[in-house]
Amino acid sequence: MCAFLLASDFPEDPLLVLRTGWHFLAAYYVVAALVVFVLWKLLKASRFTHSFKHRAITAAVLAAIFAPSEVSDFFLFNLPGPAIAGLFMLLIGLAFAAPSNPVALLDPHIWMMIAAYYVVPLLVVFAIAYSALWIYSRSHRQVAVNA
């Protein structure tokens, strides 16, 4: 592992993390896009775009896969990656830190960092994915079967 990807002080500058670890993020997105494309074709997932509930679930799954952020274990590495993985690792770290310092959970800076680094990217990608699925469903109307 390269020294510039070590998590010396979390959170790092996101642009610095992206500049030094962009190839990890690019490889992740290529693999994720291929997997999503194959599953979309195999499951005929376009049927999930015609109702509000299915469109919201599909957009949430796409947001969990494609929302960018930092993934860190706070000691060893700090890489760009999916926001849901970074949020999961952060919540695990907070769960282990809470018994030794419960007052830290009340610090608003921690919750602002969680919102800025993880929740906002998830919401933005969700909005983009939902809008794209809505446009897709409008352009590919279901045809009623006359029986």
N, C-alpha and C positions, 0 to 999 in steps of 0.2 A: 504494500500500500504506500502511496506517495505521501511525503511529509506535508504537502500543501492541502491534503484532504483530511488531515487530522482535526478533530474537534477540540481545538485549544480553548476557545471561549465561544460557547453557544449563546445566542444565535450569531452566526457569522453574517457578514454582509451577503445578502442573496446574490448580488451580481458577481462577487468574488467566487462564490460557490459555483455559480453557473459557468463562469469563465474557466475555472479549473476542472470542472467535472462534467462539461457539456456532453462528452462522448458517452458517459453512462446514461444520461437522460435520453440522448438520441437513440441509443441501442434499446432502451426500455420502450420508447415510443414506437419504434419499428416493430418490435416483437408484439407489443400490445395491440397495435393497429392490425397486424396480421391475424392475431387470435380473434379480435373482435370481428374482422371481416369474415373469417371462416365460420365463426359461430353464427353470424348474421345470416349467412347463406344456408348453413346446415339446419338451423332452427326456424328458418323462414321468419326472422324476427320482425319483418316489416308489419306483420299482423299486430305487433305490440304498440304500434303508433296510432291506432285509430280511436282509442279512448283516453280520457284524461288520466285515469289511474295507471294504465299500462305505459303511457307516455312518460309520466312522472317517475315510475319505477325504472324504466329504461334509461332516462336521463340521469337518475341518481347513480345507477351502475356505471354509466359512461363517465360521470363526474368522478366517481371513486377511482376509476382506472386512469383517467387522463389529467386530473388536476395537478399542476406542478407545485413543488415546494421543496423543503429540505428534509432529508431523512438522516437522523443522527442518533447515536447512542450516548451522546454527551461526553464521551471520553475518548473513543477510539476513532470514529470516522464521522464525516459530514459530507453527504453526497446529495446532489439534486435527485429528486424522485417523486413518486406520487404523494400527494398531501395526506391521503388516508393512512399511508404507512408511517409517515412522520408523526401524525396525530396519535396513532396507536402507540408508537414508541414513546412519545412524550407523556401520554397518560399512564403508561406503565412506569415510567420514571417518576412521575408525580405520586403514584400509588406507593412506591417504595420510599419516597422522600417524606411523605406525609406523617408517618409515625414519629420520625425524629424531629420534624419541624412543622407542626400543623398550622402555625401562623402563616407560613409561606403560601398556603392555599388561599388566604384572604388578600394577598397582595394583588391589586388591580393590574399591575404591570404584567404579571404572568398571564392573566386572562386576555389582556390586549395583545400580547405576543401570540397567544394561541389563535385569537381571532384573525390577526393580520397574516400570520404565516400559514395557517391551515384552513380556517373556516371560510375566509373570504375567497381564496382560490377555489374551494369546493363549490361555493355558491355561484361564482362567476361561470365556472365550467358547466354547472347544472343549468344555469340560465341559457347558455349558448347551446348546450345539447338539447334542452327542451324546445328552444326556438327552432333548431334545425329539424327536430322530429316533427314539430307542428307544421313546418313548411313542407316537409316530406309527405305528411299525411294529407295536407291540402292538395298537393299536386298528384297524389296517387289515391284517389277516392275509392272507397270500397264499392263494389258493384253488388246490388241486391240480387239475391238468387230467387228467381220466380219459380216456386214449386207448386 
